[in-house]
C-alpha cells in the first residue's frame, strides 16, 4: 500500500511540476502585436576581430497608442524622446526579462512607445513621419521590435 501511495504521490508531483510551467500568453494571441524590446549601448562600429555586443532584452512597459504622427507629440528638440503624446492610448503591456511582449489588439494601426524616466521613446518613422507604426490585420499577429539605442554610437 505505501509503495503504491508513494508512486502515486511521485507521479502526481511530476505531473504537477510539468503542468506548472506556464507558457506565456505571448504565443497564445491570435491577433495583435508580439515582439521584443531591446537595448543597444556603446560603440556599434564593426571592428576587425571583434564581435558586436548583442542587443539586451529589456523588461519595461510598452505603451500602445493610436497611430501617431510627429505632429501629434511634444518632442524634446529633434530627439526621439517625447514629453506628451496627443493621441489616444489604447493599451500597455509589460515585456518580460528577455524583452518579449504581446498584446491582443483589434485590426488597425498603432504606434508603440516605451518610457525612459519621465519621457516616452520611439525611434522609427515612416515616410509620412508616423512614429513606430505597426499594422494589425484581422486574424494576424504582427511582429514588433523596439530598439532603445539612444546611447549607442554607429
N, C-alpha and C positions, 0 to 999 in steps of 0.2 A: 504493500500500500504506500509506504513512504517513498519507495523508488518511483512509483507512478506519479505520486504527488510532486516529487522533486522534478521529474521530467516535464510534467505539465507546467509547473512554475517557470522552469527554464525556457520551455517553448514559448510561453506567454511573454516572458521578458524579452526574448529575441524578437518576436513579432512586434511588440510594443516599441522596442528600440528602433526597428526598421521603419515603422509607420510614423514615429515621432519626427523623422527627418522631414521637415516641411519644405515643399517645393514652393518657392515664392510665387506670388500672384503674377510675376513678370511674364512667365511663359504661358499663363492661362488666359490672357486677354485675347479677344477675337477681333477687336477694332480699337485703334488708338495709336499711341506712340510708345515705343520701347527703345531704350538706348543706354548710353553711358555718359557720365560727366568725368572728364579727365583734366588733370592739371599738368602743365608743362612749364618748367622754370629753367633759367640759366642759359648757357651757350648751346644753341642748337645747330651751329655751323658744323657741317661734316668735316672730320679731320682724319687724315690717313692714320690707320692703325688703331683708331678709337671708335667705339660704338656710341651712337647717340643714346642718351638716357631714355628709357621707356616712359611713356605717359603714366601718371599715377592716378588711379581711381580715387574719387572724392565723395565722401558721404556729405551730402548737402541737400538743401531743398530746391527743387526745380519748380519755378513758377510758370504756369501756362496761361497765356493771355490770348485774347482775340488777336488776329493778325495785326501787327503793329508796325507802322512806318516811322522813319526817323523824325518826321514832323509831329508825331504823337507822343513824344517823350521829352523830358527835360534832361538834356545831355550835359555832361561835365566837359566843357570845352569841345575838343574834337575827338575825345577819347571814346572808348567802348563802355563807359560807365554812365549810369543814368540815375538821377535822384527821384524821378517821378515817371510813371507810365500812365498815360491818359486813356488807355483802352481798358475794357473790362477784363478783370482776372477771372478765368474760367475754373482753375483748379491749382492745386500744388501737390507735389509728391516728394517723398524723401528717397534719395538714392542710398543704396547700401554702401558698405565699406569698399566695394570694388568699383563704385560709381554707377552701378546698374540701377535703372529706374524704369517704371512702366506705368502708364495711365490709360484707362479706358476712356475714350472720347467719342462724341458723335462726329459724323463727317463734317469737314470744314478746314479752314486754315488757321494755324496757331503759331504764335511766337513764344519761344522758350527763353527764360532768363534764369540766372542764379543770383543770389545775393552775396556780396563780399563786403563785410562790415555793414554799413547802412546803405550801400549803393547796389543797384542792380547791374548785372554784367551780361552782355551778349556781344559777340564779335563777328557774326556772319550776316551778310547783307546780299540781297539780290539786286538786279539791275534797276529796280524801282525803289531801292532803299528800304525795303521791308526787312525787318530785323529778325534774324534767326527763324525763318519761316518754314513750317512743316505743314504738309497737306495730309489729311486723314480721309481716305476713301471708305465707302461702305464695305464692311466685312474685310477690311485690310488692316494690317499692323505696319505702321511706318517706322523705319529705323531713324533714330535721332542720335546726334553726338554733339555734346557741348565741350569745347576745349577752352579751358581757362589758361590763357597764355600771355597775360599782360606782363608777366615777369620773365618772359623768355626773349632771347636775342637770336635773330635769324640772319 
